[in-house]
Amino acid sequence: MTDSDVPNHAAPEPADRAAARPDANPEAAGRAHHAKPHEHFVSPGAESTRELREMARRRREAEEKLQQHLQEAAQHLHEAKEKPADG
């Protein structure tokens, strides 16, 4: 008996070779190529619009917070005037 008569179980079958080479199978190549996600291009005009909207949102939140603090301060001042001074 020669070596060619005995099946070599260590050698990959043709289907296994395709799986071993991602370039041979486009679907496998797509799964194997996840090295770096693509970054989306943002135009300068869209970027400045986004920045302006973000700044406006932060300003509105700061104004709301300031109004809340002013109302609390006015309430504390009103409560302090109602209490008789001990002394």
N, C-alpha and C positions, 0 to 999 in steps of 0.2 A: 504494500500500500504506500502511496506517495503522499506528500504534503498537500497536493492539489485535490486528492480524493477526500480528505477529511475537512469538513466545514470549519472554518476559523471563526469561533464565537467571539473572539476579541475584536475582529474587524467590524466596523459599523455597517449596517445594512444601508441600502440607498436612501431609504426614508430617514434614517438617522443622520446620514451625511447632510441632507438638506436642513435638518434641524440644527446641526452643529455649525452650519455656515449661515449666518443671518442674511447675507447678501443674496443667497440663493432663494430665499423665501421672503417676498416683500412684506408680508404681514408680520413675520417674526422680526424683520429688520425694523419695522415701525415700533414694535414693543421694546426692542433692544436699544433704540436710539432715544433715550430720555436724559441725555447728559445735561442739557441746558434749555430751559424754557425760553421761548422767543419773547422779547420785550416789545411791547406795542409802541409804535411811533406816535408821539403826541406833538402836534404842531405847536409852534410858539404862541399863536393866538389862543388856542384852546388851553394851553398851560396857564397863560396869564388870566384868562377868564376863570379858570378853576381857582387860582390863587385869590382873585378878587372876591369870588363867592365865599371862599373859606374865611377871608378876612372880615367880610360882612357878617358872616355867621358868628364869628368870635366876638365881634363888636356888639351884636344884638345880645348875646349871652352875657357879656360884661355889663351892658346897660341894665338888663333884667336883674342881675345880681346887685348892682349898685342901688337900684330902686328898692329892692328888698331890704338891703342894709339901711337905707335912709328911712324906710317905714319902721323898721325895728328900733332905730335910734329915736325917732319921734315918739314911738310908743313908750320907750323907757323914760324919755324926758317927761312925757305926760304923767306916767306913773309916779315919777319922783316928785312932781309938783303936787300930786294929790296926797301924798303921805305927809303927815305932820313931822316937822323936824324935832328930833329928840335932842335936847341939849340944854 
